[in-house]
Amino acid sequence: MKKLITGTILGLVTLAPLQSFAQERQFSGNGQAACLTEDLLDQLISAAVDSDERAMNYLLSNGCTIPKAGIPVSILDRTWTGTTKVRAYIGDQAIELWTVNEALTD
């Protein structure tokens, strides 16, 4: 039992400094959208490419948003197409969203 506790404490002490090196990512506030699903984000990107203002307005009212700068996020997944799944934190609440890589700080 004593070895288990010692090992756990040693593990926490060893990993704790690594957390301070982790860079916090956040939304950059550059006007890039975030959506509840990857499909909604794809639809919004297609609507923007096609200059379909009606579709963009609909999607921005139904599952997509333009996040403000400074909202902290954790990266959950990245795709080869340039989209990223994030968990965004606002106070003690969190929501998972899909966005483009350019919407996040480095």
Summary of the structure (lengths in Angstrom):
residues: 106
radius of gyration: 18.4
end to end distance: 43.2
largest distance: 65.5
contacts: 271
relative contact order: 0.22
helix: 42%
strand: 29%
